[in-house]
Amino acid sequence: MSETPPRLRYETRASLPPLAWCADARPGVPVRVIHGARVETREEGFVEGAWDGDFGACDFDRGAVLAGSGARRRGGKLVFVSPFHPLERLFVLRDGGAVRISNSLPFLLTESDDGLDLGHPDYFFDFVRHVRRGIAPVPATLPCASGRRVELQVGVDLALGADGALVTVGRPIGEPPADYATYRSMLASTMCRIAGNAADPRRAARYRLVAACSRGYDSTASSVVAAEAGCREGVTFVESATPSGHPIAGVTESRGDDSGADTLRRLGMRVREYDRRALAALPGHPRAEFFVSSPAAITDATARVMEDVLRDSVFVSGRHGERYWGPTRRCARLDFRERDDCHLSGQALGEFRLRAGFIHLPLPYIGARHGPAIWRITRSGEMRPWRLGTGYYDRPIPRRIAEEAGIPRESFGQRKLGAGMLSRELSPESEQDFQAFLKSQVPPDVLATLDPRPVAARLVNHRRLAYLRSIYSHWPPVGWALDHLGSDRLHMLWRSTALYHFHWGYAKTRERYLVR
């Protein structure tokens, strides 16, 4: 006789971010799921997001790609499913026989009557270590005010039995692509299935595709694949930072044209162009919700100026294409290990996404568990016509995708632009609020050990660290040395009061999860 999976009891709260959920599981009683208004709920499970399968079958736990998260009753278990990419995760808090699981850290801790440990400045570096490890047998954890620890679960499923035991379940990743045609077909077919799932009329909440595009490789290729799946809306920033110099000797930045508007129009899309600097004019504390994962990923916050278009969308980005489409051995990644990460770029969209009500689909992560196979395709003879021989910034896979779609070679992927142009300091209003937070909330003995200088004053060594990590950390002896010699001491946030941007952002974001 098969075991009966835990039953579900739903509680909708209109005041919550529409895509947030938190499950409270205790042995012998139904799992209580508190959720926002746009979470899809059924007797057999719940989900926020879109996947590469039929919406009516509710089989998001069996597909290769779920952009979002949820839980499905299956085979005597309740299986919690994390996003297919490592930019978001499930948060788990165990307490005796009970367990809470959520797609939001502030929601999880609020429902658990817990919070951050204000005597622990290093949540950012906890996340950095978590991301560098990728999918690990033992998950990374964060300390709570109560002394408990929150687990960070990425790229795995979690199976809850009727007895309340929660165990990690590996996720099947399928066969690796054998050549470019196989890989290209994988990207296209997956994107089409997700688009159909997101727009399915049986949904309570439907989503249309919106593509982000710049003049770089990754977003250009991703926009091509999105257009093939029916995407007719595109967004772009008009300018980005143009670095000059070398991180070891010194770097200066200026503004450069980074608009992908011409590419988007060629692909038949309506285009909205934005200025990154418009973020500074938004009222309140627009960066706060982005700090809950990374105070260093300042460019993620620029998505805030696009909120009106991103709402109700599947936001197709080229995020981290350099990690799988580049020409060097570092792109043969396994299990989402990001040895070079110093900023957690792309990791900070989660709370904004849940509140604004959109799905993030970083297209280069489709099939990314097959990093070695993708790298072999990049280096194969069939890709020679799309190699420019320009070193690190040479990506034949996205170049071929774009050029075969009619995008002129000279219009993209010619020089590496950063996404900067934002001050690394807070606005005067936010800085005043942050300083008041430091004085009122942080233990004085801890605060006395931290450097109060602006982050901008600590950038020279930080750039050297980022360069060493990005180029050399995937060489095993170098990676080991960087870790064991404590190279993160060069980081702009090392022992800085700006580490408490994480705690301050958490405090601001937590307010939306309080019961009203």
C-alpha positions in Angstrom: 0.0 0.0 0.0 1.5 3.3 -1.1 2.1 6.1 1.4 -0.3 9.1 1.1 1.5 12.3 0.4 0.9 15.2 2.8 -2.2 17.2 2.0 -2.2 20.9 1.4 -4.2 23.7 3.0 -4.0 27.1 1.3 -4.3 30.5 2.8 -4.2 33.5 0.4 -3.1 36.9 1.7 -3.8 39.8 -0.6 -1.2 41.9 1.2 1.7 39.6 0.3 3.9 39.9 -2.8 1.8 38.1 -5.4 4.3 35.3 -6.1 5.6 34.7 -2.6 4.8 31.5 -0.7 5.7 29.8 2.6 4.8 26.2 3.6 4.6 25.1 7.2 4.9 21.3 7.5 4.2 19.4 10.7 3.7 15.6 11.1 0.1 14.4 11.0 -1.6 17.6 9.8 -2.0 19.2 6.3 0.8 21.4 5.1 -0.3 25.0 5.5 0.7 27.1 2.5 0.4 30.9 2.9 0.8 32.6 -0.5 0.3 35.7 -2.6 -2.6 36.1 -5.0 -0.8 34.9 -8.2 0.4 31.6 -6.9 -1.4 28.8 -8.8 -2.9 26.3 -6.4 -4.5 22.9 -6.8 -5.2 19.9 -4.6 -2.1 18.2 -6.1 0.3 21.1 -5.7 1.1 24.8 -6.1 3.5 26.8 -8.3 4.6 30.2 -9.2 6.3 30.3 -12.6 6.3 28.6 -16.0 7.9 25.4 -17.1 8.6 23.3 -20.2 5.5 21.2 -20.1 1.7 21.2 -20.3 0.1 23.5 -17.7 -2.9 21.3 -17.3 -0.8 18.3 -16.3 0.8 20.3 -13.4 4.0 18.3 -14.1 6.5 21.1 -13.2 8.3 18.6 -11.0 9.1 16.4 -14.0 10.4 18.9 -16.5 14.0 20.1 -17.0 13.1 23.8 -16.7 10.9 25.4 -14.1 11.4 29.2 -14.0 9.9 29.7 -10.6 9.2 27.4 -7.7 6.5 25.3 -6.1 5.5 21.9 -4.7 3.8 18.8 -6.1 2.2 15.8 -4.4 3.9 12.8 -6.0 4.5 9.1 -5.1 3.7 9.4 -1.4 5.7 12.6 -1.0 5.2 16.3 -1.3 8.1 17.4 -3.6 9.3 21.0 -3.4 10.9 22.2 -6.6 13.5 25.0 -6.8 14.2 27.1 -9.9 16.1 25.5 -12.8 18.8 28.1 -12.5 21.0 29.1 -9.4 20.0 32.8 -9.2 17.1 31.9 -6.8 16.7 29.2 -4.3 14.5 27.6 -1.6 14.9 28.6 2.0 14.4 25.9 4.6 14.2 26.2 8.4 13.9 23.1 10.5 12.7 23.2 14.1 12.3 19.9 15.8 9.7 17.9 13.8 8.5 20.9 12.0 9.9 22.5 8.8 9.1 25.7 6.9 10.1 26.2 3.3 9.7 29.4 1.3 10.9 31.2 -1.9 11.6 34.2 0.2 14.1 34.6 3.1 12.2 37.5 4.8 8.9 35.6 4.5 10.4 32.5 6.0 11.9 34.3 9.0 8.8 36.4 9.6 6.5 33.4 9.6 9.0 31.7 12.0 9.1 34.6 14.5 12.8 34.9 13.8 15.1 37.3 12.0 18.7 38.0 11.0 21.5 37.9 13.6 22.4 41.6 13.9 25.8 40.6 15.4 26.7 38.7 12.2 27.8 41.2 9.4 28.8 38.6 6.9 25.6 37.4 5.3 26.9 38.6 1.9 29.9 36.4 2.2 27.8 33.5 3.3 25.9 33.9 0.0 29.2 34.2 -1.9 30.5 30.9 -0.5 27.1 29.3 -1.2 27.2 30.4 -4.9 30.8 29.3 -5.4 30.0 25.8 -4.1 27.0 25.4 -6.4 24.9 22.3 -5.9 26.6 20.7 -2.8 25.8 17.5 -0.8 25.4 19.6 2.3 23.6 22.9 1.8 25.0 26.3 2.9 23.3 27.8 5.9 22.6 31.3 7.3 22.5 32.0 11.1 19.3 33.4 12.6 18.7 35.6 15.6 17.4 32.6 17.5 20.5 30.5 16.9 18.8 28.3 14.3 20.1 28.1 10.7 18.4 28.6 7.4 19.3 26.2 4.6 19.9 27.5 1.1 18.8 24.9 -1.4 19.6 25.4 -5.0 19.1 23.2 -8.1 17.6 20.3 -6.1 14.1 19.0 -5.2 13.1 18.4 -1.6 10.8 15.5 -0.8 8.6 15.7 2.3 7.1 12.5 3.6 4.0 11.9 5.7 6.3 11.5 8.7 7.6 15.1 8.3 11.1 14.0 7.1 12.5 16.3 4.4 15.2 14.8 2.1 17.1 16.1 -0.9 16.3 14.5 -4.2 18.6 14.8 -7.2 17.1 16.2 -10.3 17.5 14.3 -13.7 19.3 16.5 -16.3 18.8 14.4 -19.4 21.3 13.7 -22.2 24.0 16.3 -23.1 23.8 18.0 -26.5 26.1 16.3 -29.0 26.6 19.2 -31.4 25.4 22.8 -32.1 22.2 21.7 -33.9 21.2 19.6 -30.9 21.9 22.4 -28.5 20.2 25.0 -30.6 17.1 22.9 -30.9 17.1 22.4 -27.1 17.1 26.2 -26.5 14.4 26.8 -29.1 12.0 24.0 -28.2 12.3 24.7 -24.4 11.6 28.4 -25.0 8.5 27.6 -27.1 7.1 25.2 -24.5 7.7 27.7 -21.7 6.0 30.5 -23.7 2.9 28.2 -24.3 2.8 27.2 -20.6 3.0 30.9 -19.4 0.2 32.0 -21.7 -2.1 29.0 -21.2 -5.7 30.1 -20.8 -6.3 27.7 -18.0 -4.0 29.8 -15.8 -5.4 32.2 -13.1 -2.5 34.5 -14.1 -1.0 34.5 -17.6 2.3 35.9 -18.7 3.7 37.2 -22.0 7.4 37.2 -23.0 9.6 40.3 -22.6 13.2 40.2 -23.8 16.1 42.2 -22.5 18.7 43.1 -25.1 22.0 45.1 -25.1 24.8 45.2 -27.6 26.5 42.2 -26.0 26.5 38.6 -27.0 24.3 36.9 -24.5 21.2 39.1 -24.4 21.3 39.4 -28.2 21.2 35.6 -28.7 18.6 35.2 -26.0 16.4 37.8 -27.7 16.6 35.8 -30.9 15.4 32.6 -29.2 12.6 34.6 -27.4 11.5 36.1 -30.7 11.2 32.7 -32.3 8.8 31.7 -29.4 6.6 34.7 -30.1 8.1 37.5 -28.0 7.0 40.9 -29.3 8.2 43.2 -26.5 11.8 44.2 -25.7 13.6 46.4 -23.2 17.0 47.9 -23.3 19.2 50.4 -21.5 20.5 53.2 -23.7 24.0 53.3 -22.1 26.4 51.2 -20.0 29.8 51.7 -18.5 32.8 51.4 -20.8 35.9 50.4 -18.9 39.4 51.2 -20.0 42.7 50.2 -18.5 43.5 47.0 -16.7 42.4 45.8 -13.2 45.9 45.3 -12.1 47.2 48.7 -13.2 44.0 50.7 -12.8 40.6 51.1 -14.5 38.5 54.1 -15.5 34.9 54.1 -16.7 33.0 56.2 -19.1 29.6 56.0 -20.7 29.0 54.0 -24.0 26.1 53.2 -26.3 24.7 49.8 -25.2 21.2 50.0 -26.7 19.9 46.8 -28.2 16.9 48.7 -29.7 18.0 48.1 -33.4 18.4 44.4 -32.7 15.0 44.1 -31.0 13.3 46.0 -33.9 14.9 43.7 -36.4 13.4 40.8 -34.5 9.9 42.4 -34.8 9.6 43.7 -31.2 8.2 46.9 -29.7 11.0 48.5 -27.8 11.2 50.4 -24.5 14.5 52.2 -23.8 15.6 53.1 -20.3 18.3 55.1 -18.6 19.9 53.3 -15.6 20.4 56.6 -13.8 16.6 57.0 -13.5 16.8 54.7 -10.5 18.1 57.6 -8.4 14.9 59.6 -9.0 12.5 56.9 -7.7 11.0 57.7 -4.3 11.7 55.8 -1.1 14.4 53.2 -0.9 14.4 51.6 -4.3 17.6 49.5 -3.8 16.6 48.0 -0.4 14.7 44.9 -1.8 17.8 44.1 -3.9 20.1 44.0 -1.0 18.5 40.9 0.6 20.8 38.7 -1.5 23.6 41.0 -2.5 24.6 44.6 -1.5 27.3 44.3 -4.2 25.0 43.5 -7.2 24.1 47.2 -7.7 23.3 46.7 -11.4 20.4 44.3 -10.6 18.6 47.2 -9.1 18.3 49.0 -12.4 15.6 46.5 -13.4 13.4 48.5 -11.0 13.0 51.3 -13.6 11.4 48.7 -15.9 8.8 47.5 -13.4 5.8 48.7 -15.4 6.8 46.5 -18.4 8.2 43.5 -16.4 4.9 43.0 -14.5 3.0 40.0 -15.8 5.9 38.8 -17.9 8.4 36.0 -18.5 11.5 38.2 -18.5 14.0 36.6 -20.9 17.5 37.6 -20.1 21.0 36.6 -21.2 22.2 36.6 -17.6 25.5 34.7 -17.2 25.9 33.6 -20.8 29.6 34.2 -20.2 29.6 31.3 -17.8 28.6 28.8 -20.5 29.2 30.3 -23.9 32.7 31.6 -23.5 35.8 30.1 -25.2 37.9 29.2 -22.1 37.9 26.1 -19.9 36.2 27.9 -17.1 33.0 27.5 -19.1 33.0 23.7 -18.6 31.3 24.2 -15.3 29.6 21.5 -13.2 26.8 21.8 -10.8 26.5 25.6 -11.0 29.8 26.1 -9.3 30.7 29.8 -9.7 34.3 30.0 -8.5 34.7 33.5 -9.9 31.7 35.2 -8.3 32.5 38.3 -6.3 29.3 40.3 -6.8 26.4 37.8 -7.0 25.2 39.6 -10.1 21.8 38.3 -11.1 21.2 37.0 -7.6 19.4 40.1 -6.3 16.2 40.1 -8.4 14.3 37.6 -6.2 12.3 39.9 -3.9 11.7 42.4 -6.6 10.4 39.7 -8.9 8.0 38.3 -6.2 6.6 41.7 -5.5 6.3 43.0 -9.1 4.9 39.7 -10.3 7.1 38.4 -13.1 9.0 35.3 -14.0 12.8 35.5 -14.6 14.1 33.2 -17.4 17.9 33.5 -17.8 18.1 31.6 -21.0 21.8 30.6 -21.0 21.0 28.3 -18.0 18.8 26.1 -20.2 20.9 22.9 -20.4 23.7 24.5 -18.3 24.1 21.3 -16.2 25.8 20.1 -19.3 28.6 22.7 -19.2 31.4 20.4 -20.4 29.3 19.4 -23.5 28.5 23.1 -24.3 32.2 24.0 -24.0 33.1 21.2 -26.4 30.6 22.6 -28.9 32.1 26.0 -28.5 35.6 24.6 -29.3 34.5 22.4 -32.1 35.4 22.8 -35.7 31.9 23.5 -36.8 31.9 26.7 -34.8 35.1 28.1 -36.4 33.3 30.5 -38.8 31.8 32.2 -35.7 35.0 32.6 -33.7 36.6 36.0 -33.9 39.9 35.2 -32.2 39.5 38.0 -29.8 40.3 36.1 -26.6 38.0 36.1 -23.6 35.3 38.1 -25.3 34.7 35.7 -28.1 31.5 33.6 -27.9 30.8 31.6 -31.1 27.5 30.0 -29.9 25.6 33.2 -29.3 27.2 34.8 -32.3 26.0 32.0 -34.5 22.5 32.2 -33.0 22.3 35.9 -33.7 24.0 36.1 -37.1 21.9 33.2 -38.5 18.8 35.2 -37.5 20.0 38.1 -39.6 21.6 40.3 -36.9 24.7 42.0 -38.5 28.1 40.9 -37.1 29.2 44.4 -36.4 26.1 45.4 -34.4 26.9 43.3 -31.3 29.6 41.5 -29.3 32.3 43.9 -30.4 33.5 45.1 -27.0 32.8 44.2 -23.5 30.7 46.8 -21.7 29.9 46.8 -18.0 26.5 47.4 -16.6 27.6 50.1 -14.2 26.9 53.8 -14.2 25.3 53.8 -10.8 26.9 55.3 -7.7 27.9 52.6 -5.3 26.6 54.8 -2.5 23.0 55.2 -1.4 20.8 58.2 -2.1 20.9 60.8 0.6 17.5 59.7 1.9 18.5 56.1 2.0 21.9 56.8 3.5 20.4 58.7 6.3 18.0 55.9 7.0 20.8 53.4 6.8 23.0 55.3 9.3 20.1 55.5 11.7 19.7 51.7 11.3 23.4 51.1 12.1 23.2 53.2 15.3 20.0 51.7 16.6 20.3 48.1 15.5 23.9 47.0 15.2 25.8 46.0 18.4 28.3 48.8 19.1 31.2 46.3 19.7 30.6 44.8 16.2 30.2 48.2 14.5 33.5 49.4 16.0 35.3 46.6 14.1 34.0 47.7 10.7 35.4 50.2 8.2 33.0 53.2 7.7 34.6 54.4 4.5 32.5 54.6 1.4 32.6 51.5 -0.8 33.9 53.7 -3.7 37.1 54.3 -1.7 37.9 50.5 -1.6 37.6 49.7 -5.3 41.2 49.4 -6.5 42.0 46.1 -4.7 38.5 44.9 -5.3 38.9 45.1 -9.1 42.1 43.1 -8.8 40.3 40.4 -6.8 37.5 40.2 -9.4 40.1 39.9 -12.2 42.0 37.1 -10.5 38.8 35.3 -9.7 37.3 35.6 -13.2 40.4 34.5 -15.1 42.3 32.1 -12.8 40.0 30.7 -10.1 39.0 27.7 -12.3 42.6 26.4 -12.3 42.4 24.0 -9.3 45.7 25.1 -7.6 44.9 28.8 -8.1 41.3 28.4 -6.8 42.6 26.6 -3.7 45.2 29.3 -3.1 42.6 32.1 -3.5 40.4 30.5 -1.0 43.0 29.5 1.6 44.9 32.7 1.4 41.8 34.7 2.2 41.6 36.6 -1.1 38.2 38.0 -0.2 40.1 40.4 2.1 40.5 42.5 -1.1 36.8 42.7 -1.6 35.2 46.1 -1.4 32.8 44.9 1.3 35.3 43.1 3.5 34.8 44.3 7.1 32.8 47.3 5.7 29.8 48.8 7.4 28.2 48.5 4.0 27.8 44.7 4.8 24.8 45.9 6.8 23.1 47.0 3.7 22.0 43.4 3.7 20.3 43.7 7.1 18.9 47.1 6.3 17.4 45.9 3.0 16.0 42.9 4.9 14.3 45.1 7.5 12.7 47.2 4.8 11.6 44.2 2.7 10.3 42.3 5.8 7.5 44.9 6.2 5.6 43.5 3.2 5.4 40.1 4.9 3.8 41.3 8.1 0.2 40.2 8.6 -2.2 43.1 8.0 
